[in-house]
């Protein structure tokens, strides 16, 4: 997932994407625990995508708060 694409999404869309990625992360961890996971690198990618989305959401909230103060 690309940061530029994420920045163009609304806060609701980012929230939906975050929920989707958290479900995928849960499923990947479950597969890993039962030794059924084939693509182990996917866990890393999903974890970084979750962090990227959380960062963008936080940046948007900070930007909105600074706009209100002005």
N, C-alpha and C positions, 0 to 999 in steps of 0.2 A: 504494500500500500504506500502511496506516495503522499508526502506531507502537503504538497501543493493541492492535490485533490481533496485532502481532508480539510484544508483551510477554506475551500469553497463550499463545504457542507454547512448546513445550519446546525444549531446546537442539538435539536431533536434528532437529526440524522446521525450526528456523532454519537449520541446516546444509544441509538439503535445499533449502530455498528459496534459499539463497545460491548453491549449485551451479547451480540452475536459472537464476538471474539472470545468473551469470557466462557460462553458455552462450549466453543471449540476447544479452548484451553482445558476445560474440565474433561472433555471427551478424550483429548490427547493424553492427559495425565492418567486417565483410567486405562487407556490402551497400553500405556507404558507400564503400569503396575501389573497388568495381566500378560505382559510380554507379547502384545499383539501389534505394537507400534512399528511401522516399517520406515517411515520418514521421520527420524528423530530430530532433524533440523527444523522441522515445522514448529516445534515447541518454542524454539528461540525466536522465530519470525513472528509468531502470534504474540509472544510476550513483549516484543519490541513494538509491535503495532498497537497493543494496549497502552503502553507507555506513551507512544506518540499521540494517541487520541486524548489521553488524559492531559498531556502537556498543552495541546491545542485548546482544549476546553478551558483550562486554567488561564491561558493567555487571553482568551476571549473575555473571560470574566474580569480579569484585571483591566483590560482595555475599556470594557463597559463601565467599570467603576471609575476609571480616570476621566471618562467622558462626562459622567454625571457631576463630578466635582468641578469641572470647568464651567 
